[in-house]
Amino acid sequence: MNKISKQQVSEDEIDLIELFKKVYLEKKFILITTILAALFGVVYALFQPNKFTSSTTFIPQLSSGVKTVGGGSLSGLASLAGINIGGLESSSEFPPTLYPQVVDGIPFRLDLLSSKIKFNNNEYVAKDYFLEKTSFDFFGMIFNKEEQVLEPIKSDIYSVTQEDENLFKELDKALSLSINEKEGFITISFTDSNKNVAAQITKIAQNLLQEKIIEFKNKSSKEMLDFATKQYSEKKKSYEKLQDERAVFVDKNINISSSLFQNKLSRLESEVNISESIVQQLATQVEQAKLQVNKDTPVFTTIKPVTIP
């Protein structure tokens, strides 16, 4: 090894003894720095609010195919209303894989924010609670508080404010929905600094999700039921009116037995009989439509109920 290489190796070597000497001489500074860092960490941890997570687990009971009750008569009634129930015979399902899309949807979030919760023995709109909470959160976002009670929007087009959008982001952090595709169960959880609120929001989210699924699932059959009920109500009124007309006609001609009277009475009785037959058929179809709605309504079995963490 030449002289230059020996010099380079000498420069690259670390003198551990010299290094330990420097550490020893600066031991007071290192100790003070370590203690201050530990104290800062403890203070920071103590000032962080506790987080409580409440969860619930349930299984949607999906039907494996429901045949339309009443066959052609119910299908014919639905076609008059402009409702296609051909797909109802195979009972189109709303798969659990689409549940996250419902939870991420604006209607679900707005309904969740407009729900009522109890906090410190007072009833709050959930939106007001989150606004008050985030306004005192140093590390959170500062919202422009407005005295506004959120009402559910009954429209196909939604208007979302910046305030709502910020709250949606906070909900995304706290609300969780997971699906076990293999076992078929769904878990909803919510995290909050107040354990009672965490449990309440979890329960509200569970109920809202199930209501939305039921609404999507039996929409067609409910439309068919509404149409059948409306038709039945109208035809029943017409039938009762014809009954009254026949009774009035008989009362006015109680002592008359002419052929003209008999012809008019026969026509009235024929109309009454036809109307009665229609009303009976519609009454049957209303009951069939009710059964179809019941069959199309999914059932949810709760495995793990909501508990206060």
NULUMVO-600337 format. One record per residue (C-alpha): x, y, z; residue number from 1; residue in three letters. Coordinates in nm, 3 decimals, padded with zeros to 5 digits. Example, Ala and Ser with C-alpha at 12.3 -4.5 7.8 and 13.67 -1.06 7.14 Angstrom:
// NULUMVO-600337
        px        py        pz   num   residuo
    01.230   -00.450    00.780     1       Ala
    01.367   -00.106    00.714     2       Ser
END
This chain:
// NULUMVO-600337
        px        py        pz   num   residuo
    00.000    00.000    00.000     1       Met
    00.148    00.332   -00.103     2       Asn
    00.173    00.639    00.116     3       Lys
   -00.135    00.811   -00.034     4       Ile
   -00.359    00.507    00.033     5       Ser
   -00.245    00.482    00.397     6       Lys
   -00.319    00.848    00.448     7       Gln
   -00.671    00.811    00.296     8       Gln
   -00.752    00.509    00.519     9       Val
   -00.630    00.703    00.822    10       Ser
   -00.862    00.991    00.739    11       Glu
   -01.163    00.756    00.693    12       Asp
   -01.118    00.589    01.032    13       Glu
   -01.346    00.696    01.323    14       Ile
   -01.186    00.753    01.659    15       Asp
   -01.450    00.604    01.894    16       Leu
   -01.268    00.713    02.206    17       Ile
   -01.265    01.072    02.088    18       Glu
   -01.634    01.043    01.996    19       Leu
   -01.730    00.911    02.341    20       Phe
   -01.531    01.193    02.499    21       Lys
   -01.735    01.449    02.307    22       Lys
   -02.062    01.278    02.406    23       Val
   -01.951    01.269    02.772    24       Tyr
   -01.861    01.636    02.769    25       Leu
   -02.203    01.725    02.623    26       Glu
   -02.394    01.486    02.851    27       Lys
   -02.575    01.768    03.031    28       Lys
   -02.705    01.915    02.703    29       Phe
   -02.813    01.572    02.579    30       Ile
   -02.990    01.493    02.908    31       Leu
   -03.172    01.827    02.914    32       Ile
   -03.278    01.789    02.550    33       Thr
   -03.407    01.435    02.614    34       Thr
   -03.605    01.543    02.920    35       Ile
   -03.759    01.840    02.737    36       Leu
   -03.855    01.623    02.442    37       Ala
   -04.015    01.366    02.674    38       Ala
   -04.205    01.637    02.863    39       Leu
   -04.330    01.786    02.537    40       Phe
   -04.447    01.444    02.422    41       Gly
   -04.631    01.379    02.749    42       Val
   -04.799    01.722    02.745    43       Val
   -04.899    01.680    02.381    44       Tyr
   -05.044    01.335    02.452    45       Ala
   -05.235    01.459    02.758    46       Leu
   -05.396    01.741    02.564    47       Phe
   -05.508    01.513    02.283    48       Gln
   -05.877    01.415    02.327    49       Pro
   -05.957    01.051    02.380    50       Asn
   -06.098    00.872    02.079    51       Lys
   -06.379    00.619    02.117    52       Phe
   -06.489    00.386    01.840    53       Thr
   -06.832    00.226    01.838    54       Ser
   -06.925   -00.038    01.582    55       Ser
   -07.203   -00.271    01.474    56       Thr
   -07.210   -00.577    01.251    57       Thr
   -07.508   -00.709    01.056    58       Phe
   -07.593   -00.944    00.770    59       Ile
   -07.838   -00.855    00.490    60       Pro
   -08.070   -01.146    00.417    61       Gln
   -08.076   -01.148    00.037    62       Leu
   -08.357   -01.333   -00.137    63       Ser
   -08.267   -01.589   -00.401    64       Ser
   -08.541   -01.503   -00.645    65       Gly
   -08.900   -01.406   -00.580    66       Val
   -09.177   -01.483   -00.823    67       Lys
   -09.441   -01.223   -00.877    68       Thr
   -09.758   -01.296   -00.686    69       Val
   -10.071   -01.318   -00.892    70       Gly
   -09.901   -01.380   -01.222    71       Gly
   -10.048   -01.204   -01.524    72       Gly
   -10.312   -01.000   -01.340    73       Ser
   -10.055   -00.812   -01.135    74       Leu
   -09.827   -00.767   -01.436    75       Ser
   -10.117   -00.632   -01.637    76       Gly
   -10.202   -00.382   -01.366    77       Leu
   -09.840   -00.270   -01.349    78       Ala
   -09.824   -00.224   -01.726    79       Ser
   -10.121    00.014   -01.705    80       Leu
   -09.919    00.223   -01.461    81       Ala
   -09.615    00.217   -01.688    82       Gly
   -09.421   -00.004   -01.446    83       Ile
   -09.213   -00.290   -01.581    84       Asn
   -09.216   -00.571   -01.326    85       Ile
   -09.070   -00.837   -01.551    86       Gly
   -08.748   -00.811   -01.355    87       Gly
   -08.931   -00.861   -01.028    88       Leu
   -08.975   -01.228   -01.106    89       Glu
   -08.601   -01.266   -01.063    90       Ser
   -08.598   -01.012   -00.778    91       Ser
   -08.311   -00.785   -00.875    92       Ser
   -08.081   -00.759   -00.577    93       Glu
   -07.888   -00.463   -00.440    94       Phe
   -07.549   -00.625   -00.372    95       Pro
   -07.356   -00.533   -00.055    96       Pro
   -07.061   -00.431   -00.271    97       Thr
   -07.263   -00.118   -00.358    98       Leu
   -07.321   -00.020    00.007    99       Tyr
   -07.006    00.199    00.021   100       Pro
   -07.145    00.396   -00.275   101       Gln
   -07.459    00.465   -00.071   102       Val
   -07.258    00.577    00.233   103       Val
   -07.041    00.805    00.018   104       Asp
   -07.348    00.955   -00.149   105       Gly
   -07.462    01.309   -00.075   106       Ile
   -07.820    01.208    00.027   107       Pro
   -07.685    00.971    00.294   108       Phe
   -07.441    01.228    00.433   109       Arg
   -07.698    01.507    00.443   110       Leu
   -07.948    01.281    00.620   111       Asp
   -07.679    01.182    00.869   112       Leu
   -07.589    01.545    00.940   113       Leu
   -07.957    01.636    00.982   114       Ser
   -08.022    01.358    01.236   115       Ser
   -08.074    01.433    01.606   116       Lys
   -07.830    01.326    01.880   117       Ile
   -07.817    01.381    02.255   118       Lys
   -07.512    01.550    02.404   119       Phe
   -07.472    01.685    02.761   120       Asn
   -07.843    01.629    02.828   121       Asn
   -07.933    01.845    02.527   122       Asn
   -08.061    01.749    02.185   123       Glu
   -07.848    01.862    01.893   124       Tyr
   -07.866    01.837    01.518   125       Val
   -07.558    01.632    01.428   126       Ala
   -07.435    01.907    01.197   127       Lys
   -07.440    02.163    01.478   128       Asp
   -07.255    01.924    01.708   129       Tyr
   -06.975    01.869    01.456   130       Phe
   -06.950    02.241    01.380   131       Leu
   -06.921    02.323    01.750   132       Glu
   -06.669    02.047    01.800   133       Lys
   -06.445    02.143    01.508   134       Thr
   -06.457    02.512    01.598   135       Ser
   -06.275    02.430    01.924   136       Phe
   -06.035    02.180    01.769   137       Asp
   -05.693    02.351    01.744   138       Phe
   -05.561    02.096    01.499   139       Phe
   -05.884    02.072    01.301   140       Gly
   -06.039    02.301    01.047   141       Met
   -06.198    02.626    01.158   142       Ile
   -06.547    02.658    01.016   143       Phe
   -06.757    02.966    00.971   144       Asn
   -07.043    02.886    01.205   145       Lys
   -07.389    02.982    01.095   146       Glu
   -07.716    02.938    01.278   147       Glu
   -07.862    02.694    01.033   148       Gln
   -08.061    02.377    01.084   149       Val
   -08.008    02.134    00.801   150       Leu
   -08.326    02.004    00.646   151       Glu
   -08.337    01.697    00.421   152       Pro
   -08.341    01.800    00.059   153       Ile
   -08.635    01.659   -00.136   154       Lys
   -08.495    01.698   -00.484   155       Ser
   -08.304    01.508   -00.749   156       Asp
   -08.046    01.788   -00.759   157       Ile
   -07.850    01.867   -00.443   158       Tyr
   -07.680    02.190   -00.347   159       Ser
   -07.380    02.140   -00.119   160       Val
   -07.215    02.432    00.057   161       Thr
   -06.845    02.455    00.132   162       Gln
   -06.932    02.409    00.498   163       Glu
   -07.110    02.083    00.417   164       Asp
   -06.817    01.971    00.202   165       Glu
   -06.578    02.027    00.493   166       Asn
   -06.805    01.829    00.722   167       Leu
   -06.818    01.548    00.466   168       Phe
   -06.439    01.523    00.490   169       Lys
   -06.462    01.499    00.869   170       Glu
   -06.723    01.223    00.834   171       Leu
   -06.494    01.034    00.597   172       Asp
   -06.227    01.029    00.868   173       Lys
   -06.461    00.912    01.144   174       Ala
   -06.714    00.687    00.966   175       Leu
   -06.603    00.350    00.837   176       Ser
   -06.788    00.075    00.649   177       Leu
   -06.626   -00.259    00.577   178       Ser
   -06.766   -00.559    00.390   179       Ile
   -06.661   -00.918    00.441   180       Asn
   -06.748   -01.061    00.100   181       Glu
   -06.656   -01.414    00.204   182       Lys
   -06.876   -01.431    00.515   183       Glu
   -07.130   -01.176    00.391   184       Gly
   -07.142   -00.944    00.691   185       Phe
   -07.111   -00.564    00.704   186       Ile
   -06.947   -00.362    00.981   187       Thr
   -07.011    00.008    01.045   188       Ile
   -06.802    00.203    01.294   189       Ser
   -06.770    00.565    01.402   190       Phe
   -06.495    00.734    01.603   191       Thr
   -06.550    01.042    01.819   192       Asp
   -06.410    01.207    02.130   193       Ser
   -06.746    01.147    02.302   194       Asn
   -06.828    00.779    02.345   195       Lys
   -07.205    00.836    02.362   196       Asn
   -07.203    01.036    02.040   197       Val
   -06.991    00.767    01.872   198       Ala
   -07.253    00.506    01.960   199       Ala
   -07.544    00.727    01.853   200       Gln
   -07.393    00.813    01.514   201       Ile
   -07.310    00.447    01.453   202       Thr
   -07.672    00.349    01.518   203       Lys
   -07.804    00.632    01.301   204       Ile
   -07.567    00.536    01.017   205       Ala
   -07.680    00.174    01.041   206       Gln
   -08.050    00.267    01.029   207       Asn
   -07.997    00.514    00.745   208       Leu
   -07.805    00.262    00.536   209       Leu
   -08.071   -00.005    00.585   210       Gln
   -08.349    00.242    00.499   211       Glu
   -08.168    00.343    00.179   212       Lys
   -08.120   -00.021    00.077   213       Ile
   -08.488   -00.097    00.140   214       Ile
   -08.587    00.212   -00.059   215       Glu
   -08.374    00.108   -00.357   216       Phe
   -08.482   -00.254   -00.336   217       Lys
   -08.862   -00.223   -00.334   218       Asn
   -08.902    00.096   -00.538   219       Lys
   -09.083   -00.076   -00.828   220       Ser
   -09.312   -00.284   -00.610   221       Ser
   -09.405    00.022   -00.401   222       Lys
   -09.494    00.215   -00.716   223       Glu
   -09.711   -00.077   -00.820   224       Met
   -09.880   -00.082   -00.476   225       Leu
   -09.947    00.291   -00.490   226       Asp
   -10.103    00.258   -00.834   227       Phe
   -10.317   -00.041   -00.732   228       Ala
   -10.435    00.138   -00.417   229       Thr
   -10.528    00.449   -00.614   230       Lys
   -10.723    00.246   -00.872   231       Gln
   -10.901    00.052   -00.601   232       Tyr
   -11.000    00.370   -00.417   233       Ser
   -11.139    00.531   -00.735   234       Glu
   -11.333    00.221   -00.845   235       Lys
   -11.471    00.169   -00.498   236       Lys
   -11.614    00.521   -00.494   237       Lys
   -11.772    00.460   -00.837   238       Ser
   -11.919    00.131   -00.714   239       Tyr
   -12.066    00.293   -00.404   240       Glu
   -12.213    00.572   -00.618   241       Lys
   -12.380    00.316   -00.846   242       Leu
   -12.522    00.138   -00.543   243       Gln
   -12.672    00.465   -00.422   244       Asp
   -12.818    00.539   -00.767   245       Glu
   -12.982    00.194   -00.781   246       Arg
   -13.127    00.237   -00.432   247       Ala
   -13.266    00.583   -00.517   248       Val
   -13.417    00.452   -00.842   249       Phe
   -13.589    00.162   -00.662   250       Val
   -13.721    00.390   -00.389   251       Asp
   -13.869    00.632   -00.642   252       Lys
   -14.037    00.354   -00.837   253       Asn
   -14.129    00.118   -00.559   254       Ile
   -14.489    00.080   -00.678   255       Asn
   -14.415    00.073   -01.047   256       Ile
   -14.377   -00.255   -01.233   257       Ser
   -14.362   -00.143   -01.594   258       Ser
   -14.124   -00.294   -01.850   259       Ser
   -13.936    00.034   -01.880   260       Leu
   -13.873    00.032   -01.507   261       Phe
   -13.752   -00.326   -01.521   262       Gln
   -13.516   -00.247   -01.809   263       Asn
   -13.362    00.051   -01.628   264       Lys
   -13.334   -00.150   -01.307   265       Leu
   -13.171   -00.437   -01.495   266       Ser
   -12.913   -00.200   -01.651   267       Arg
   -12.835   -00.045   -01.312   268       Leu
   -12.793   -00.385   -01.150   269       Glu
   -12.567   -00.494   -01.435   270       Ser
   -12.346   -00.187   -01.387   271       Glu
   -12.339   -00.248   -01.013   272       Val
   -12.237   -00.612   -01.065   273       Asn
   -11.961   -00.522   -01.312   274       Ile
   -11.832   -00.249   -01.082   275       Ser
   -11.842   -00.489   -00.787   276       Glu
   -11.641   -00.745   -00.982   277       Ser
   -11.378   -00.483   -01.073   278       Ile
   -11.352   -00.364   -00.713   279       Val
   -11.305   -00.722   -00.590   280       Gln
   -11.030   -00.783   -00.845   281       Gln
   -10.855   -00.459   -00.754   282       Leu
   -10.881   -00.543   -00.384   283       Ala
   -10.711   -00.875   -00.455   284       Thr
   -10.440   -00.703   -00.657   285       Gln
   -10.379   -00.451   -00.378   286       Val
   -10.317   -00.740   -00.138   287       Glu
   -10.089   -00.905   -00.395   288       Gln
   -09.895   -00.581   -00.434   289       Ala
   -09.857   -00.557   -00.055   290       Lys
   -09.718   -00.910   -00.050   291       Leu
   -09.475   -00.818   -00.328   292       Gln
   -09.352   -00.517   -00.129   293       Val
   -09.297   -00.739    00.174   294       Asn
   -09.107   -00.992   -00.035   295       Lys
   -08.890   -00.722   -00.190   296       Asp
   -08.806   -00.569    00.148   297       Thr
   -08.468   -00.705    00.261   298       Pro
   -08.421   -00.822    00.619   299       Val
   -08.110   -00.731    00.818   300       Phe
   -07.989   -00.955    01.099   301       Thr
   -07.775   -00.777    01.357   302       Thr
   -07.485   -00.990    01.480   303       Ile
   -07.313   -00.731    01.694   304       Lys
   -07.539   -00.450    01.821   305       Pro
   -07.416   -00.096    01.881   306       Val
   -07.261   -00.052    02.225   307       Thr
   -07.109    00.246    02.405   308       Ile
   -06.731    00.198    02.390   309       Pro
END
